[in-house]
Every structure is written in C-alpha cells, then in structure tokens.
Amino acid sequence: MRQWQTLVKKELLGNFRDRKWIWVPIVLILLAVMDPVSNYYLPQILDAVGGLPDGAIYEMPQVTGIDAITMSISQLSSLGILIFVLISMGTIAGERKSGIAELILVKPVSYTAYIMSKWTALLALVLVSYIVSMLFAWYYIGMLYEFIPIGDFLLLLFFYGLWFILVVTLSIFYNTVFRSPGLVAFSTIATIIVLSVVTSMFGQKLNYSPSNLSNHALHYLQTGDISGALIGSAVTTISICALLLVWSIYIFQTKEHAS
C-alpha cells in the first residue's frame, strides 16, 4: 500500500510539472461548452457574418437542456477521448522503451503497485477534468437554456464517467502489451471504434455494451427512469475494467520477467 501511495504521488506530481492539470481541464471545458454556447448565439453569429442570402429562411430549432448536454457529451465522446488517449499512450510504454520502468522495478516495487499507480494517477486527471468540464457545461446550459436538475445531472455524470474509466483502462492495458506509444494510441482508438460499430450493428443483442452508456444515461434524463439496460451497461463496464487491470498486471509481469 505504501509503495502504491508513493508511486501515485510521483505520477500526480509529474502530471502537475507537465502542466497537464492545467491544460487538460481547460481544453475539455472548451469542448464541453463550445457547441451549446455557439448554438445559442448562432443568430448573432449569422448576423455578424452578413446574415442569410436573400429569400433564405432558417428557423432555429427549439433546444432543451437535454439537447444541449447531448452536444457536450458528443464533443467529449470524440475529441475528449482522443485527448485522453494521447496523454496516456506513453504512460507505461514510454517508460518501458526508455528503460525507466526497469530502473523503478529493480527496487522492491511490485508490478501490481506500479500498474495500479499509473492507472490511479491517470484516472484522477481524466475524471477531474471530465467533472470540471461537465460542471461548466451544466452551468452555461442552465443560464442559456434551462437547468437540468442537479440529481439527474450527477447520475449522468457518474454513469457516463464509467465510459472514460474504460478508455483509461484500455490504454493502460495496451501500454503493457506494446512498447510503442503510437501502437498504444492506435490500438486503444481502434478498440473503441470497433466496440461502437459492433454495438450499433447488434444493438438489441448487445444492449449492455459499454458503448451504450451514453444513450442509456441520456434516456434516463429524458424519462427519469433508471433502466435495467443502464445498470447492465454499468456493471459490464466495471467488470471489463477489472478484468483488463488483472490482465494488464499479468502481461506486464510476464513480459518484464521474459526480458
């Protein structure tokens, strides 16, 4: 436990020195608020650039708070995930490639403590950035459109946050498989894309897929009903994360012993 705490502090301090605790939340805040704010001020933006052509009629659709928060989630699901993958792709692979991992593991440091410290520190950065960005989005959506009840918003925050936990865990897993950060990033993104495509193709049979977390969470916002599908997707996601972590430790230990 003491090893894990020491390594987590080291990772958190490293992220602070790299200014990740500053720029990652700022970028995510911009992503989360960009679409809702730009959609609200679209008429003024059109007027500023000369308006619509003569004879053209554009009726602004009525946007609800749920519609606006969906815009934020859409941005975080694409560009946000890309950022998370980029900041995590060298977490272990980079240290293995440079030989730093071997120097750390020469000391009486367990493989479990090493992997779990990387996962914990990265998860802290990702989740804090995600929560802060969504809080900004919730506030601006409330000011411009309508406030989503705080209880409903917090449940959305929790369930959708599981998807980002899976992304981080996938990245850690591929960090133990490959020594190249580029391969880690490619494999993580490819896995997410394949999972999303397969889920969309076999939606009813894969109703508990982690890729459905956002859809089920938004359905909860619309209906106020925590469906069995939402709980099932959450349990599936947590189970996959646990299995990937155990597998990561086993693979890393096996590869390091072999080398």
Backbone hydrogen bonds, N-H to C=O, Kabsch-Sander energy under -0.5 kcal/mol:
donor,donor_aa,acceptor,acceptor_aa,energy
5,Q,1,M,-2.4
6,T,2,R,-2.4
7,L,3,Q,-2.5
8,V,4,W,-2.6
9,K,5,Q,-2.3
10,K,6,T,-1.9
11,E,7,L,-2.4
12,L,8,V,-2.9
13,L,9,K,-2.4
14,G,10,K,-2.1
15,N,11,E,-2.4
16,F,12,L,-1.8
17,R,13,L,-2.5
18,D,14,G,-1.8
19,R,16,F,-1.4
20,K,15,N,-2.3
21,W,15,N,-0.8
22,I,19,R,-1.1
23,W,19,R,-2.4
24,V,20,K,-1.5
26,I,22,I,-1.5
27,V,23,W,-2.5
28,L,24,V,-2.2
29,I,25,P,-2.5
30,L,26,I,-2.2
31,L,27,V,-2.1
32,A,28,L,-2.6
33,V,29,I,-2.1
34,M,30,L,-1.5
35,D,31,L,-0.7
37,V,33,V,-2.2
38,S,34,M,-2.6
39,N,35,D,-2.5
40,Y,36,P,-1.7
41,Y,37,V,-2.1
42,L,39,N,-0.9
45,I,41,Y,-2.3
46,L,42,L,-2.7
47,D,43,P,-2.2
48,A,44,Q,-2.2
49,V,45,I,-1.3
50,G,47,D,-1.3
51,G,46,L,-3.8
56,A,53,P,-2.1
60,M,58,Y,-0.6
63,V,61,P,-0.7
68,A,64,T,-2.2
69,I,65,G,-2.4
70,T,66,I,-1.8
71,M,67,D,-1.4
72,S,68,A,-1.5
73,I,69,I,-2.3
74,S,70,T,-2.3
75,Q,71,M,-1.8
76,L,72,S,-2.2
77,S,73,I,-2.3
78,S,74,S,-0.8
78,S,75,Q,-0.7
79,L,75,Q,-1.1
80,G,75,Q,-1.7
81,I,76,L,-1.0
82,L,78,S,-1.8
83,I,79,L,-2.1
84,F,80,G,-2.1
85,V,81,I,-2.5
86,L,82,L,-2.2
87,I,83,I,-2.2
88,S,84,F,-0.9
89,M,85,V,-1.3
91,T,88,S,-1.6
95,E,90,G,-0.5
96,R,92,I,-2.6
97,K,93,A,-2.4
98,S,94,G,-1.9
99,G,95,E,-1.1
100,I,95,E,-1.0
101,A,95,E,-1.6
103,L,99,G,-1.5
104,I,100,I,-2.1
105,L,101,A,-2.5
106,V,102,E,-1.1
107,K,103,L,-0.6
107,K,104,I,-0.8
109,V,107,K,-3.2
114,Y,110,S,-2.0
115,I,111,Y,-2.6
116,M,112,T,-2.8
117,S,113,A,-1.9
118,K,114,Y,-1.7
119,W,115,I,-2.3
120,T,116,M,-2.7
121,A,117,S,-2.4
122,L,118,K,-2.1
123,L,119,W,-2.5
124,A,120,T,-2.3
125,L,121,A,-1.9
126,V,122,L,-2.4
127,L,123,L,-3.0
128,V,124,A,-2.2
129,S,125,L,-2.0
130,Y,126,V,-2.6
131,I,127,L,-3.0
132,V,128,V,-2.5
133,S,129,S,-2.2
134,M,130,Y,-2.3
135,L,131,I,-2.2
136,F,132,V,-2.1
137,A,133,S,-2.2
138,W,134,M,-2.8
139,Y,135,L,-2.2
140,Y,136,F,-2.6
141,I,137,A,-2.7
142,G,138,W,-2.1
143,M,139,Y,-2.2
144,L,140,Y,-2.4
145,Y,141,I,-3.0
146,E,141,I,-0.9
153,F,149,P,-2.5
154,L,150,I,-2.5
155,L,151,G,-1.8
156,L,152,D,-2.2
157,L,153,F,-2.6
158,F,154,L,-2.2
159,F,155,L,-2.7
160,Y,156,L,-2.5
161,G,157,L,-1.4
162,L,158,F,-0.9
162,L,159,F,-0.7
163,W,159,F,-0.5
163,W,160,Y,-1.0
164,F,160,Y,-0.8
165,I,161,G,-1.8
166,L,162,L,-2.0
167,V,163,W,-1.8
168,V,164,F,-2.4
169,T,165,I,-2.4
170,L,166,L,-2.7
171,S,167,V,-2.1
172,I,168,V,-2.3
173,F,169,T,-2.4
174,Y,170,L,-2.5
175,N,171,S,-1.7
176,T,172,I,-1.2
176,T,173,F,-0.8
177,V,173,F,-0.9
178,F,174,Y,-2.5
184,V,180,S,-1.9
185,A,181,P,-2.4
186,F,182,G,-2.5
187,S,183,L,-2.7
188,T,184,V,-2.3
189,I,185,A,-2.5
190,A,186,F,-2.7
191,T,187,S,-2.3
192,I,188,T,-2.1
193,I,189,I,-2.5
194,V,190,A,-2.8
195,L,191,T,-2.6
196,S,192,I,-2.2
197,V,193,I,-2.7
198,V,194,V,-2.9
199,T,195,L,-2.1
200,S,196,S,-2.1
201,M,197,V,-1.9
202,F,198,V,-2.3
203,G,200,S,-0.6
206,L,202,F,-2.1
207,N,204,Q,-0.8
209,S,206,L,-1.8
212,N,209,S,-1.8
213,L,210,P,-1.8
216,H,212,N,-2.8
217,A,213,L,-2.6
218,L,214,S,-2.5
219,H,215,N,-2.1
220,Y,216,H,-1.7
221,L,217,A,-1.6
222,Q,218,L,-1.8
223,T,219,H,-2.2
224,G,220,Y,-3.5
226,I,224,G,-0.5
227,S,225,D,-1.1
231,I,227,S,-1.9
232,G,228,G,-2.8
233,S,229,A,-2.5
234,A,230,L,-2.1
235,V,231,I,-2.7
236,T,232,G,-2.5
237,T,233,S,-2.3
238,I,234,A,-2.4
239,S,235,V,-2.4
240,I,236,T,-2.4
241,C,237,T,-2.3
242,A,238,I,-2.2
243,L,239,S,-2.4
244,L,240,I,-2.7
245,L,241,C,-2.1
246,V,242,A,-2.1
247,W,243,L,-2.6
248,S,244,L,-2.5
249,I,245,L,-2.2
250,Y,246,V,-2.0
251,I,247,W,-2.8
252,F,248,S,-2.7
253,Q,249,I,-2.3
254,T,250,Y,-2.4
255,K,251,I,-2.7
256,E,252,F,-2.4
257,H,253,Q,-2.1
258,A,254,T,-2.0
259,S,255,K,-1.8
